[in-house]
């Protein structure tokens, strides 16, 4: 695409999804060049609820936080990371977030694998390329990648990898795996 | 720009006061979070401090999400303010897919190499 050779800055979007408290914010923080910012989206007609572990019952403002991170590849080429709100009633926001996204990382916790089913379903239905990153929490029993693939009923071409979202090297590996997968999907589509 | 008493009280000026209560722009357009905005020309008089801060932040192209971060304002508020500025011809907006519907193979390879080099 010739226009990409010009000076026009190119911005790409990667989504970080998964259940409540699974490590989305931590993953963004491990790899983003800026502190993981929680960009609040204030909603006009939605009741309480933020994707947060404490204070939920006290919260009366109508806000939902989105994790936001940035990786500058070079001047004029930037990857933006957006953590999707964990609760299902904020899914209307997902449609906008996933529009034009390069792909998504679905973080899974094997202790409560069902939490990531909705994310997997969502990206499968939208045809958004995604990888499943199994976050190996301390003390969590390790399942094989193959077990997770079977449990989530994933297509053979969907990468599944074990990771520790707190570690930058691990977070990097997850991102590389996703972009490689997006590239394969793009090439296969012609 | 947004004065806070403390976290409990929240901002002194409620975010949507800046948009005079609007959650959508007059034109109804919703700017993509990664659309790039740039200031165009010199700002006229009569703009509010938030609008001026946006134009300062957008002297070189900046994404809508980054503007929200710079101004420490909710994305919804920033979108309305940006749409106002756009309606008045004070910023230009480049949609994220202006370079084509999908990123090219070359670009993705560059991203992969860039990520590996981090």
Interface residues (C-beta under 8 A of the other chain):
Chain A: X1 X3 X4 X8 X9 X10 X11 X12 X13 X31 X34 X37 X39 X40 X41 X42 X43 X44 X61 X63 X66 X68 X70 X71 X73 X74 X77 X78 X79 X80 X82 X96 X97 X99 X100 X102 X168 X172 X175 X176 X179 X180 X182 X183 X186 X187
Chain B: X10 X15 X16 X23 X30 X32 X33 X34 X36 X61 X63 X65 X66 X68 X69 X74 X75 X76 X77 X94 X96 X97 X98 X99 X100 X102 X103 X104 X105 X106 X107 X108 X109 X110 X111 X112 X114 X115 X116 X118
